[in-house]
Amino acid sequence: MQRIAHWINGDEWTGAAGRTAPVHDPATGRQTAEVLLADAGVVDEAVAAAVKAADGWRRASLTQRTRVLFAFRQILDARKEELGAVITAEHGKVLSDAVGEVTRGLEVVEFACGIPHLLKGGHSEGVSTGVDVHSVRQPLGVVAVISPFNFPAMVPLWFVPVAIAAGNAVVLKPSEKDPSAANLMAAWWKEAGLPDGVLTVLHGDKEAVDGLLTHPDVKAVSFVGSTPIARYVYETGTAHGKRVQALGGAKNHMLVLPDADLDLAADAAVNAGFGSAGERCMAISALVAVESVADELVAKIAERMAGLSTGDGRRGCDMGPLVCAQHRDKVAGYVDAGVAEGADLVVDGRDVVPEGDPNGYWLGPTLFDRVTPEMSIYREEIFGPVLSVVRVPGYEEGLRLINDNPYGNGTAIFTNDGGAARRFEYEVEVGMVGINVPIPVPMAYYSFGGWKNSLFGDSHAHGAEGVHFFTRGKVVTTRWLDPSHGGINLGFPTHG
Ligand code: NAD
């Protein structure tokens, strides 16, 4: 049985194992590895190594740091497929999708390669006679990144390259469900020239997370996961004096107006609803259709769903399994609930015949029509291949539905009416908006993040906000003394 160990001080940790968790291949249901779960002692050891490394790394010049970033970028780009295969084997998403997430993560590495420009401060000459002021941004020290199962490469890459480029040491706590991608990337960072200890991978569950949240030497926490844990991480981390950005769950709506191209809207709904088996924080899970086109749109979506293959992600199927048996059962339970609550089950994924091992965690694409806001399949984040169509009379009711939802991660409008799109952009209370784009994940040089229960804290990931999050500002006032500055004056300094 393969054992997945922590990565501490630039190498696999060899201490006594303690608690472990099984890691499965979701397409076969077989256990492929066990991952170590850190206790408080290992957290201390990992953070101590990171503290030691942080001091040397912040002193490394911008040129030295960016050379490592560029080298890591080359390695990651050249070995995308290798990392993609590791992701598919533990997460289940199809290979092309796994490589796609690495590519989106790579964009953040490329963004972070520009850190010398991003860290430039301001300078004001002559704010007072003979006095100049300039500002710098300095690293925080040791920062923690806690990531979810659904993007084992991309989500760590939202934060790690920016934090490292800015001169911090990072302790990454990946999901225990698919932990191998983090170790592989850590080995590649070392190969790229990153000094030992600057990146640590600490595996574990709540115990490891709590250890990081309360550790006095961890200065900031970037978390991505479900809303209840995001809220907990934000509250606990900030109560312990840390800077925290905690990205939570989602319920993303796609509003389709009557003038939209319904074929393109149906394509988009299927791709965004069932890609990665709906296990994306930017997946479309609620399709809000204006009544006059709802029948036609539902028919087009159902027609496309009939052509989707569900199976082993290594076999060229459209959609893979769910991540674990427990999650598959939970999502299937929502399908049962939707039926019991009276929604129209148009396509039932519970009967899927997978292309692959029957013991995989299968659930096929599922479509509900005539879902109402009171139903649990509408209210709760399902995080699986279940698309719910909610019918509304028009734009106003659609907008109200979206704005009344407690989540605010992503949303999309499909229309050919520029005026309606512009109004939607202005009025919708959601952090990331797509206009005829169903999964509007921002480019790396913008920042990723939602509103309301989809984000706790005030900083989004990567882009300018990411650089700001991983640095703190300092303003320096300078005067080079000459004899005219002498004399005693206890009054408050003013400018002359
Ligand atoms: P999760 O909240 O169960 O786990 C996330 C991380 O928290 C993992 O590292 C896990 O080990 C840790 N954790 C779990 N339970 C904990 C506890 N009780 N105390 C402390 N730490 C704990 O989330 P998940 O199931 O891995 O990921 C899916 C969720 O993540 C979905 O809700 C999805 O919407 C969300 N997500 C959000 C975004 C975003 O950008 N907003 C991106 C990806 C995923």
Residues whose N, C-alpha, C, O or C-beta is under 5 A from the ligand:
A	BS01	NAD	I146 S147 P148 F149 N150 K173 P174 S175 E176 G204 D205 K206 V209 V224 G225 S226 T227 I229 L247 G248 G249 A250 C281 S454
